[in-house]
Amino acid sequence: MIKRGLYDLLGKTIEHKKFGLCEVLEVVQPDEGKFIGKIVDTNETKKFVFSTQFFNNINDFETVNVKVAKKATPSRVHKKVDLDKYRNHPLVKKIDQQEGGYRTRHLYEEPETDQVDDNEPETDDNED
């Protein structure tokens, strides 16, 4: 079956997936599949691309494949920072020397407690 061209659509109404019925008024660029059409419901004229992505029931006609525009996702590349070069400042060296002498200390000392075994019987010294 030979498919009909875009010029065969002049004066006919076709169904757009978003806008509804559209009437083809003029073919603007046949190689790109562009035409001017009037939306029947709103009487608004627009430029359309004749493709199966936008129109329903157009298997009898030659259509154009339209590539979907993809949004580029923004990606950030964080540059690694060499922190050692900031340690060469004279004031930072002095602080590093002071901090190097610090030792970790316990803030609270735990008191030593006697542990009692429950297995041993308790003896009273006052029973004599």
N, CA, C and O atoms as a DFTB+ gen file, in Angstrom:
512 C
 N C O
     1  1       0.844      -1.181       0.000
     2  2       0.000       0.000       0.000
     3  2       0.891       1.245       0.000
     4  3       1.786       1.377       0.834
     5  1       0.642       2.132      -0.919
     6  2       1.418       3.359      -1.043
     7  2       0.833       4.402      -0.095
     8  3      -0.372       4.653      -0.073
     9  1       1.726       4.997       0.680
    10  2       1.272       6.023       1.620
    11  2       1.151       7.354       0.894
    12  3       1.953       7.689       0.023
    13  1       0.131       8.095       1.278
    14  2      -0.106       9.394       0.656
    15  2       0.786      10.451       1.296
    16  3       1.209      10.303       2.443
    17  1       1.068      11.505       0.561
    18  2       1.944      12.572       1.037
    19  2       1.196      13.608       1.856
    20  3      -0.008      13.504       2.092
    21  1       1.942      14.596       2.273
    22  2       1.396      15.650       3.126
    23  2       0.449      16.567       2.348
    24  3      -0.474      17.137       2.930
    25  1       0.671      16.711       1.046
    26  2      -0.198      17.583       0.246
    27  2      -1.603      16.999       0.094
    28  3      -2.544      17.736      -0.202
    29  1      -1.759      15.694       0.291
    30  2      -3.087      15.077       0.216
    31  2      -3.955      15.427       1.426
    32  3      -5.161      15.181       1.422
    33  1      -3.341      15.996       2.450
    34  2      -4.091      16.358       3.663
    35  2      -4.750      17.733       3.573
    36  3      -5.551      18.080       4.441
    37  1      -4.440      18.516       2.557
    38  2      -4.989      19.877       2.470
    39  2      -6.513      19.853       2.500
    40  3      -7.153      19.151       1.718
    41  1      -7.082      20.634       3.419
    42  2      -8.533      20.733       3.540
    43  2      -9.161      19.651       4.397
    44  3     -10.365      19.706       4.646
    45  1      -8.398      18.666       4.861
    46  2      -8.952      17.590       5.683
    47  2      -8.732      17.893       7.159
    48  3      -7.878      18.702       7.521
    49  1      -9.513      17.231       8.001
    50  2      -9.349      17.379       9.450
    51  2      -8.716      16.105       9.998
    52  3      -9.105      14.992       9.647
    53  1      -7.739      16.300      10.859
    54  2      -7.066      15.181      11.522
    55  2      -7.098      15.435      13.024
    56  3      -7.281      16.565      13.477
    57  1      -6.916      14.358      13.786
    58  2      -7.055      14.472      15.239
    59  2      -5.684      14.604      15.894
    60  3      -4.838      13.716      15.785
    61  1      -5.483      15.725      16.573
    62  2      -4.267      15.969      17.345
    63  2      -4.459      15.375      18.736
    64  3      -5.563      15.425      19.278
    65  1      -3.412      14.819      19.316
    66  2      -3.536      14.162      20.618
    67  2      -3.830      15.143      21.746
    68  3      -4.481      14.774      22.724
    69  1      -3.367      16.373      21.633
    70  2      -3.566      17.351      22.699
    71  2      -4.690      18.332      22.393
    72  3      -5.502      18.631      23.268
    73  1      -4.750      18.838      21.159
    74  2      -5.683      19.907      20.820
    75  2      -7.012      19.422      20.251
    76  3      -7.955      20.207      20.156
    77  1      -7.109      18.181      19.881
    78  2      -8.353      17.679      19.285
    79  2      -8.301      17.760      17.768
    80  3      -7.237      17.597      17.171
    81  1      -9.466      18.017      17.131
    82  2      -9.532      18.057      15.666
    83  2      -8.853      19.306      15.120
    84  3      -9.048      20.412      15.625
    85  1      -8.040      19.105      14.064
    86  2      -7.336      20.203      13.408
    87  2      -7.572      20.104      11.906
    88  3      -7.562      19.015      11.334
    89  1      -7.782      21.248      11.283
    90  2      -7.971      21.307       9.836
    91  2      -6.672      21.787       9.197
    92  3      -6.096      22.784       9.632
    93  1      -6.208      21.080       8.165
    94  2      -4.954      21.432       7.490
    95  2      -5.241      22.553       6.504
    96  3      -6.068      22.397       5.605
    97  1      -4.553      23.696       6.672
    98  2      -4.765      24.852       5.803
    99  2      -3.680      24.977       4.735
   100  3      -3.984      25.227       3.568
   101  1      -2.415      24.805       5.127
   102  2      -1.323      25.062       4.193
   103  2      -0.116      24.216       4.589
   104  3       0.168      24.053       5.775
   105  1       0.592      23.678       3.599
   106  2       1.824      22.931       3.855
   107  2       2.988      23.902       3.743
   108  3       3.176      24.539       2.707
   109  1       3.774      24.014       4.819
   110  2       4.869      24.981       4.851
   111  2       6.181      24.330       4.409
   112  3       6.823      24.810       3.474
   113  1       6.580      23.260       5.061
   114  2       7.818      22.559       4.728
   115  2       7.512      21.063       4.646
   116  3       7.468      20.387       5.674
   117  1       7.304      20.546       3.451
   118  2       6.899      19.140       3.330
   119  2       7.990      18.142       3.723
   120  3       7.684      17.049       4.200
   121  1       9.272      18.513       3.526
   122  2      10.339      17.578       3.884
   123  2      10.487      17.434       5.397
   124  3      10.921      16.384       5.873
   125  1      10.137      18.463       6.157
   126  2      10.178      18.395       7.620
   127  2       8.814      18.058       8.209
   128  3       8.693      17.893       9.423
   129  1       7.795      17.955       7.378
   130  2       6.458      17.595       7.837
   131  2       5.724      18.716       8.536
   132  3       4.851      18.449       9.362
   133  1       6.048      19.971       8.235
   134  2       5.413      21.102       8.914
   135  2       4.283      21.660       8.063
   136  3       4.403      21.808       6.847
   137  1       3.184      21.964       8.739
   138  2       2.040      22.568       8.061
   139  2       1.333      23.509       9.023
   140  3       1.505      23.435      10.240
   141  1       0.531      24.398       8.440
   142  2      -0.284      25.316       9.244
   143  2      -1.681      24.743       9.303
   144  3      -2.277      24.386       8.287
   145  1      -2.189      24.664      10.524
   146  2      -3.517      24.099      10.712
   147  2      -4.336      24.945      11.664
   148  3      -3.805      25.744      12.434
   149  1      -5.654      24.748      11.592
   150  2      -6.574      25.488      12.452
   151  2      -7.219      24.491      13.403
   152  3      -7.756      23.466      12.980
   153  1      -7.159      24.806      14.696
   154  2      -7.805      23.969      15.700
   155  2      -9.298      24.246      15.628
   156  3      -9.723      25.399      15.715
   157  1     -10.096      23.196      15.471
   158  2     -11.533      23.352      15.237
   159  2     -12.233      23.942      16.460
   160  3     -13.112      24.790      16.312
   161  1     -11.861      23.510      17.660
   162  2     -12.552      23.966      18.870
   163  2     -12.315      25.442      19.168
   164  3     -13.245      26.141      19.571
   165  1     -11.092      25.930      18.979
   166  2     -10.761      27.303      19.367
   167  2     -10.575      28.244      18.186
   168  3     -10.384      29.442      18.393
   169  1     -10.624      27.747      16.960
   170  2     -10.380      28.537      15.741
   171  2      -9.013      29.220      15.767
   172  3      -8.851      30.305      15.209
   173  1      -8.048      28.601      16.400
   174  2      -6.698      29.139      16.499
   175  2      -5.827      28.476      15.437
   176  3      -5.896      27.261      15.251
   177  1      -5.002      29.268      14.734
   178  2      -4.111      28.704      13.722
   179  2      -2.720      28.545      14.319
   180  3      -2.203      29.441      14.985
   181  1      -2.128      27.382      14.063
   182  2      -0.799      27.067      14.586
   183  2      -0.015      26.318      13.535
   184  3      -0.571      25.792      12.571
   185  1       1.296      26.279      13.742
   186  2       2.163      25.476      12.893
   187  2       2.356      24.131      13.589
   188  3       2.731      24.083      14.761
   189  1       2.101      23.043      12.872
   190  2       2.180      21.696      13.419
   191  2       3.255      20.899      12.699
   192  3       3.649      21.228      11.580
   193  1       3.719      19.851      13.355
   194  2       4.615      18.869      12.747
   195  2       3.817      17.590      12.603
   196  3       3.253      17.087      13.575
   197  1       3.769      17.062      11.381
   198  2       2.955      15.890      11.088
   199  2       3.731      14.640      11.487
   200  3       4.578      14.158      10.736
   201  1       3.433      14.119      12.678
   202  2       4.132      12.955      13.199
   203  2       3.171      12.105      14.014
   204  3       2.157      12.598      14.508
   205  1       3.498      10.821      14.150
   206  2       2.645       9.926      14.942
   207  2       2.724      10.245      16.425
   208  3       1.878       9.794      17.198
   209  1       3.715      11.008      16.832
   210  2       3.809      11.407      18.233
   211  2       2.733      12.418      18.601
   212  3       2.342      12.513      19.764
   213  1       2.252      13.176      17.614
   214  2       1.306      14.248      17.901
   215  2      -0.101      13.985      17.381
   216  3      -1.059      14.555      17.903
   217  1      -0.250      13.141      16.370
   218  2      -1.555      12.924      15.742
   219  2      -1.966      11.460      15.835
   220  3      -1.120      10.566      15.833
   221  1      -3.282      11.223      15.916
   222  2      -3.849       9.872      15.966
   223  2      -4.363       9.465      14.586
   224  3      -4.747      10.316      13.784
   225  1      -4.367       8.163      14.316
   226  2      -4.978       7.561      13.123
   227  2      -4.464       8.168      11.822
   228  3      -5.258       8.601      10.987
   229  1      -3.171       8.202      11.645
   230  2      -2.590       8.762      10.413
   231  2      -1.691       7.731       9.734
   232  3      -0.678       8.088       9.132
   233  1      -2.056       6.469       9.828
   234  2      -1.226       5.406       9.262
   235  2      -1.217       5.420       7.739
   236  3      -0.303       4.858       7.136
   237  1      -2.201       6.039       7.100
   238  2      -2.275       6.057       5.640
   239  2      -1.347       7.094       5.018
   240  3      -1.157       7.086       3.802
   241  1      -0.766       7.984       5.815
   242  2       0.041       9.085       5.294
   243  2       1.504       8.923       5.714
   244  3       1.818       8.247       6.693
   245  1       2.384       9.563       4.947
   246  2       3.796       9.592       5.308
   247  2       3.982      10.547       6.469
   248  3       3.497      11.678       6.447
   249  1       4.687      10.081       7.476
   250  2       4.916      10.923       8.651
   251  2       6.407      11.166       8.828
   252  3       7.239      10.537       8.174
   253  1       6.720      12.071       9.708
   254  2       8.103      12.440      10.003
   255  2       8.415      11.997      11.425
   256  3       7.595      12.175      12.327
   257  1       9.588      11.425      11.628
   258  2      10.012      11.084      12.985
   259  2      10.613      12.313      13.648
   260  3      11.488      12.975      13.090
   261  1      10.135      12.599      14.831
   262  2      10.606      13.764      15.569
   263  2      11.371      13.263      16.783
   264  3      10.874      12.437      17.549
   265  1      12.572      13.768      16.948
   266  2      13.361      13.400      18.118
   267  2      12.877      14.226      19.304
   268  3      12.664      15.434      19.193
   269  1      12.711      13.565      20.421
   270  2      12.268      14.252      21.627
   271  2      13.470      14.951      22.241
   272  3      14.533      14.357      22.420
   273  1      13.281      16.215      22.557
   274  2      14.362      16.979      23.167
   275  2      14.542      16.538      24.609
   276  3      13.597      16.540      25.398
   277  1      15.760      16.162      24.938
   278  2      16.058      15.731      26.301
   279  2      16.712      16.878      27.052
   280  3      17.559      17.597      26.524
   281  1      16.292      17.023      28.295
   282  2      16.903      18.048      29.125
   283  2      18.220      17.512      29.669
   284  3      18.307      16.372      30.126
   285  1      19.215      18.336      29.611
   286  2      20.497      17.945      30.178
   287  2      20.436      18.151      31.683
   288  3      20.128      19.242      32.163
   289  1      20.729      17.097      32.413
   290  2      20.704      17.218      33.868
   291  2      21.975      17.919      34.314
   292  3      23.076      17.536      33.919
   293  1      21.822      18.929      35.124
   294  2      23.017      19.643      35.574
   295  2      23.826      18.770      36.528
   296  3      23.284      18.175      37.460
   297  1      25.097      18.706      36.285
   298  2      25.963      17.924      37.162
   299  2      27.100      18.823      37.624
   300  3      27.693      19.567      36.844
   301  1      27.376      18.732      38.891
   302  2      28.449      19.545      39.453
   303  2      29.653      18.658      39.719
   304  3      29.540      17.573      40.289
   305  1      30.775      19.136      39.302
   306  2      32.014      18.432      39.562
   307  2      32.769      19.253      40.594
   308  3      33.203      20.374      40.328
   309  1      32.916      18.672      41.773
   310  2      33.613      19.384      42.837
   311  2      35.113      19.124      42.718
   312  3      35.566      17.983      42.628
   313  1      35.849      20.202      42.722
   314  2      37.282      20.096      42.609
   315  2      37.850      19.709      43.970
   316  3      37.458      20.267      44.995
   317  1      38.771      18.755      43.975
   318  2      39.372      18.350      45.237
   319  2      40.291      19.464      45.718
   320  3      41.058      20.042      44.949
   321  1      40.192      19.743      47.000
   322  2      40.979      20.814      47.592
   323  2      42.129      20.183      48.363
   324  3      41.922      19.285      49.180
   325  1      43.324      20.652      48.102
   326  2      44.489      20.167      48.823
   327  2      44.608      20.973      50.109
   328  3      45.040      22.126      50.093
   329  1      44.223      20.359      51.221
   330  2      44.220      21.074      52.492
   331  2      45.619      21.229      53.066
   332  3      45.836      22.066      53.942
   333  1      46.569      20.438      52.588
   334  2      47.927      20.544      53.121
   335  2      48.562      21.885      52.789
   336  3      49.402      22.368      53.548
   337  1      48.187      22.488      51.694
   338  2      48.799      23.767      51.344
   339  2      48.335      24.880      52.283
   340  3      49.015      25.898      52.412
   341  1      47.194      24.701      52.935
   342  2      46.734      25.699      53.887
   343  2      47.400      25.514      55.250
   344  3      47.320      26.406      56.094
   345  1      48.058      24.368      55.483
   346  2      48.709      24.111      56.764
   347  2      50.079      24.784      56.816
   348  3      50.731      24.722      57.859
   349  1      50.544      25.419      55.752
   350  2      51.868      26.034      55.719
   351  2      51.880      27.450      56.270
   352  3      52.947      28.054      56.377
   353  1      50.752      27.981      56.614
   354  2      50.700      29.332      57.164
   355  2      51.374      29.328      58.538
   356  3      51.194      28.378      59.300
   357  1      52.149      30.373      58.873
   358  2      52.882      30.362      60.151
   359  2      51.974      30.257      61.380
   360  3      52.331      29.594      62.354
   361  1      50.817      30.896      61.343
   362  2      49.922      30.817      62.504
   363  2      49.325      29.423      62.640
   364  3      49.141      28.928      63.752
   365  1      49.026      28.792      61.516
   366  2      48.457      27.447      61.553
   367  2      49.510      26.452      62.029
   368  3      49.186      25.503      62.743
   369  1      50.786      26.664      61.635
   370  2      51.853      25.779      62.098
   371  2      51.986      25.849      63.616
   372  3      52.203      24.831      64.274
   373  1      51.858      27.043      64.163
   374  2      51.965      27.218      65.610
   375  2      50.828      26.489      66.325
   376  3      51.045      25.850      67.355
   377  1      49.630      26.585      65.781
   378  2      48.478      25.900      66.376
   379  2      48.657      24.393      66.266
   380  3      48.332      23.665      67.204
   381  1      49.168      23.914      65.137
   382  2      49.394      22.478      64.962
   383  2      50.419      21.952      65.961
   384  3      50.280      20.836      66.461
   385  1      51.465      22.760      66.261
   386  2      52.459      22.337      67.243
   387  2      51.836      22.229      68.628
   388  3      52.132      21.300      69.380
   389  1      50.974      23.181      68.960
   390  2      50.330      23.137      70.274
   391  2      49.382      21.950      70.367
   392  3      49.355      21.247      71.378
   393  1      48.613      21.731      69.322
   394  2      47.655      20.627      69.346
   395  2      48.349      19.276      69.299
   396  3      47.785      18.278      69.748
   397  1      49.549      19.228      68.769
   398  2      50.287      17.977      68.718
   399  2      50.682      17.493      70.104
   400  3      50.841      16.292      70.318
   401  1      50.844      18.415      71.050
   402  2      51.229      18.035      72.404
   403  2      50.059      17.630      73.270
   404  3      50.265      17.112      74.367
   405  1      48.851      17.846      72.820
   406  2      47.683      17.493      73.627
   407  2      47.461      15.994      73.611
   408  3      47.674      15.326      72.599
   409  1      47.027      15.475      74.756
   410  2      46.630      14.075      74.834
   411  2      45.150      14.026      75.176
   412  3      44.607      14.943      75.792
   413  1      44.531      12.973      74.778
   414  2      43.111      12.840      75.107
   415  2      42.977      12.497      76.576
   416  3      43.684      11.629      77.088
   417  1      42.073      13.177      77.248
   418  2      41.827      12.948      78.667
   419  2      40.384      12.545      78.852
   420  3      39.515      12.884      78.048
   421  1      40.148      11.825      79.912
   422  2      38.771      11.510      80.261
   423  2      38.210      12.698      81.026
   424  3      38.865      13.235      81.919
   425  1      37.027      13.095      80.685
   426  2      36.432      14.228      81.383
   427  2      36.007      13.845      82.796
   428  3      36.164      14.625      83.736
   429  1      35.483      12.668      82.931
   430  2      35.022      12.211      84.237
   431  2      35.754      10.924      84.570
   432  3      35.815       9.998      83.761
   433  1      36.297      10.882      85.749
   434  2      36.941       9.649      86.172
   435  2      35.910       8.800      86.879
   436  3      35.162       9.287      87.726
   437  1      35.876       7.543      86.530
   438  2      34.920       6.650      87.162
   439  2      35.505       6.157      88.479
   440  3      36.638       5.678      88.517
   441  1      34.740       6.273      89.550
   442  2      35.256       5.768      90.835
   443  2      35.284       4.248      90.820
   444  3      34.413       3.592      90.248
   445  1      36.310       3.709      91.463
   446  2      36.415       2.260      91.516
   447  2      35.432       1.733      92.541
   448  3      35.341       2.266      93.646
   449  1      34.712       0.712      92.193
   450  2      33.734       0.115      93.101
   451  2      34.126      -1.322      93.354
   452  3      34.722      -1.983      92.504
   453  1      33.779      -1.796      94.546
   454  2      34.054      -3.187      94.879
   455  2      32.977      -4.050      94.278
   456  3      31.787      -3.758      94.391
   457  1      33.398      -5.097      93.651
   458  2      32.432      -6.015      93.083
   459  2      32.166      -7.121      94.088
   460  3      33.098      -7.695      94.651
   461  1      30.909      -7.416      94.311
   462  2      30.506      -8.406      95.294
   463  2      30.034      -9.640      94.564
   464  3      29.207      -9.560      93.657
   465  1      30.571     -10.798      94.969
   466  2      30.091     -12.051      94.403
   467  2      28.858     -12.474      95.169
   468  3      28.857     -12.433      96.399
   469  1      27.836     -12.870      94.496
   470  2      26.602     -13.306      95.144
   471  2      26.707     -14.749      95.621
   472  3      25.862     -15.201      96.394
   473  1      27.702     -15.465      95.186
   474  2      27.826     -16.872      95.551
   475  2      28.352     -17.054      96.976
   476  3      28.034     -18.051      97.625
   477  1      29.138     -16.120      97.461
   478  2      29.698     -16.252      98.804
   479  2      28.670     -15.832      99.846
   480  3      28.004     -14.810      99.677
   481  1      28.535     -16.593     100.905
   482  2      27.599     -16.184     101.960
   483  2      28.188     -15.030     102.755
   484  3      29.400     -14.946     102.951
   485  1      27.323     -14.156     103.203
   486  2      27.766     -13.008     103.983
   487  2      27.997     -13.446     105.421
   488  3      27.217     -14.223     105.973
   489  1      29.038     -12.960     106.009
   490  2      29.328     -13.292     107.406
   491  2      29.251     -12.033     108.237
   492  3      29.703     -10.966     107.822
   493  1      28.669     -12.172     109.425
   494  2      28.589     -11.030     110.330
   495  2      29.671     -11.190     111.392
   496  3      29.807     -12.265     111.977
   497  1      30.431     -10.151     111.642
   498  2      31.491     -10.201     112.640
   499  2      30.947      -9.925     114.041
   500  3      31.652     -10.175     115.019
   501  1      29.745      -9.430     114.171
   502  2      29.202      -9.029     115.456
   503  2      28.467     -10.156     116.168
   504  3      27.883      -9.876     117.214
   505  1      28.440     -11.355     115.722
   506  2      27.634     -12.410     116.317
   507  2      28.336     -13.106     117.482
   508  3      27.745     -14.065     117.978
   509  1      29.418     -12.779     117.938
   510  2      30.120     -13.464     119.013
   511  2      29.382     -13.446     120.271
   512  3      29.853     -13.987     121.271
